[in-house]
Amino acid sequence: MTSDPGTQVPDSQALLSRVDTGVPHPARVWNHWLGGKDNYAADREVGDQILMVAPELAVIARAERQFLGRVVRMAVDAGIRQFLDIGTGVPTADNTHEVAQRAAPESAIVYVDNDPIVLAHARALLRGTKAGTTAYLDADLRDPETILRDARATLAFDRPVCLLLLGILEFVPGLDHAYEIVRTLTGALPSGSLLAIASSVRSPAMDEAATLWNGGGGTTITLRSPKELEGFLEGMEVLEPGVVSLPGWRPEPGTQYTDREVSQYGGVARKP
């Protein structure tokens, strides 16, 4: 296990005492959809209700995990060895550091999330290679300056970084505010860095799912159009095939769901 010296993972019991088990949380509902066990009754109840109106969300959860792997492998192939993963979620198979360090053991990864459950499991995210570095920040996407300040303890911002914003942008309600946050983050990155996004898009089923989710008392979700998602990549070199349904983004042998359109779109852009 290799971790940044400044990374402190508090006692798990103290963290769990901060969890409101009666209110669903995106990271835990996502964990439920992936078949994990790090969730509570409120997460499962809302998650199952949502699956009844939008069963493809279980597919989306898996498609996004595969998209993450393809993006990280592409970044490593391009020579990038630093990753900033905001909205980490509960650890599962093929986390960012596992994919990156499998190909390039010296890779450095900073994970960011604001859920005590995720932080309680951060030790699993810090089990990297001896040659590499992994760190975890208990921080919120809506405070990008803090993320950038603390990430500098692990990442060198004079070398390219791959910024991952997967399944998190929909939790910032105002489009202009969301654009501003992303531009603050990418503005701090050097030339040659990559920005990868993935977010839910509007459809009748997803609209109904969002209504159910927003009635559950958790962080509200805002669905956007593919065109609005393209705005997050504005000013950067958008890599082919652009912002598309996740399974259609550079599929590899074994990529699932390439025969269907899923309501989760993603894309990658390079900073000039």
N, C-alpha and C positions, 0 to 999 in steps of 0.2 A: 504494500500500500504506500503510495506517495501522495502527500497532500501539501498544500501551501502552508508555510509555518504560521501564517496569520489566521488560518481557518480554524474556528472554534465551533465544535458541535456540542450544544448543551445537552444536559442529561435528558434522556428520552422521556422519563416520567414527568419531568417539569414541562417539557414541550407538550405532551399529551394533555396536561391539565389546562392548556390554553385552547384546546379544541372544543368547539361547540358542536357536539355530536347530533344535535337536533336540526342543524342547518346544513343543507347539502353544499359540497364544495366541488368545483370543477375537476380538480386533480383526483379526488376520490371517486367521483362518478365515472371519470375516464378510466380509472383503475378497475372499477366494476365492469365496464364494457370490455376491457381487455382480459377479463377473467381473473383479476387479482383479488386479494383478500384484505387489502388495506383500505377498507371503507366501512361505513356505518349504515344503520337501517334507513336513515333519511336519504343517504346517497343512493342506496339501492332502490328505495321507493320511487324517487324522482326519476332515476335512471331507467327503471322498468316502465314507468308511465311514458317516458319520452320514446323508448323503443317501440311502444305500441303504435305510435303515430309516425315514427321515423325509424324503422328497423335498420335502415342503412347506416345509422350511427355506429353500430358495432363494426360494420365494414370500414367506415371512416377511421375509426380508432386504429385498426390494423393497417389501413392504407397509409395513414400518416406516419406510423412507425417505420414502414418500409421506405417511405419518401425520405425520412430522416437518414436512414442508412445510405441511400443512394446519393444524397447531397453530401454527406460527410466523406464518403469514398471519393466522390468527384473532387472535393476540396483537397483531400490528401494527394490525389493524383496531380492536382495543380500546384503542389508544393506548399500548401498551407498547413501549418502545424499548431494553430491556435484557434480555439473555439469558445464562443460566448453563447451559452444556451439559456435563454430567458423563458421561464415558464416550463421548467424541467418536468414537473409532475412526479408522481410516485415512481421510484426505480422499477424497471421491468427488464425484459430481455433486450439486448442490443442498445444499451444506452450510448450516448454520444462518445464517452471516453472509451467504451469497449470497441466500437466500430473504428474510431480514429486510431487508437493505440494498437489495435490488431494489425493495422497496415503501417503505422508509423509510431513505434513505441515511445518516441520522445515528445509526442504531442502534449500540449497543455490545454486543459479544459476548465472553464469556470461555469458552474451551474448557478442559476438564480431562480428562486421561488419564494413565495410568502406564506405558504401553508405549513403550520407546525407539523403536520403529518409527514410532509415531504422532508422537512428538516430533521425530524426524528429518524428518518431512514437515510440521512445524508452520508452516514458512514459507508453504506453500500456504494454510494456514488464516488467515494474517495478511494476506492480500491483500484487504483490504476497501476501502470507498470512502474518498475523502479526507475526507468529512464525518463518517464513522463511526469506530469504534474496535474493534479486535479484539486479543485477548490469549490466551495459552496458558499453562496451569499444568501442570507435571509433578507430579501429586498423585493421591491414592487416595481413592475414595469413603468408605472406612472411616476416614478422618481428616477429618471434615467441618469441624472447627474451623480446620484449616490452609487448607482450600479457602475458607472464608468470610473468613478474615483476608487471604489474598492476593487474593481477588476484589475486595476493597474498593479496591484500587489502580486498578481500572478501572470498577467499577459503583458507583453511588450508592444505598445501601440505604435512603434516605429516599424513593425513587420505586419504583414497581412493577417487579418482575423476573419473567421467565418462566424457571422452573427446569425443565430437561429431564433426565429420568432414563429413557433409552430403551435397553432391552437390557442393563442393567447390574445391576438389583436382584437378578436370579437368581444373581449371583456373591457375594452376601452370604448365608451359609448359615443363620444363625439368624433366624427371623421377627421375634422381639422386637428383636434387634439391628438388623435392617434397618429396622424401624419407628422405632427410636430415632434412627438416622442421619438418616432423612428428616425427622423432627420437629425435629432440631437444625437442619437446613438451612432448613426452612420457618419455624421460629421466629425466624430472623434476618431474614426478608423482611417488608416493609411490607404493609399492607392493600392489596388490589387486585392482588397478585402472583398468578401462576399456577403450578401444579405439573402437569406432564405426565409420566405414566409409561407404559411399555410393557414387558411381560415375558412370557416363555413360560409357558404353563399346561399342566397335566397332560393327557395323553392316552396311549393305549397306545404309539403310535409315538414320541411325545416322551419318554416314560419310557425307552424303549429307546435313544433318541438320547442322553439324559442319561447313561445307564449307559456308553455308548461313550465319550462325552466325558470323563467322570470317570475312566475307565481310561487316558486318554492322558497323564496327568501334569501337565496344566495346572490352572488355577484351577477348583475344583469348582463345579458348577452345582446349584441347588436349584429344582425346579419348584414352582409354587404354584397354588392354585385361584383362579378369578375373585373369590370372596368374600374370600380373603386379600389379593388385590390391592386390593380396595376399602378395606381397612384403612389403606393408605398415604394415602388421601385423607380419612381421618376427621378431623372438626373443621373441614373446609373445605366450601365450597359446590360440590358436584359438578355439573359442567355436563352438560347433555343431550348424548348419550344414556346417560351413565354409563360404566361399565367394560365394554367390548364387544370383540369381535373387530375387529382394527384396520381392515379395509376398511369396517366398518359405522359407524366414528366419523366423522360428518359428511362423507360422501363428496361429492366434487366431480365435475363432468363430467370424464371421463378417469381417475377413480380405478379402479385395477385390482382384480380379485378380489372385487368386491362380490357375486358370485353364490355365494360359498363362505364357510364358517367356517374361519378359520385359528387355529392354536394359539398365537397371540400376541395378548394382550389389552392394551388401553390405555384411558386416560381422562384427563380434565383437571379440575382443581378450582381455584376462586378462593379466596384467603385473605380472610376477612371484614375 
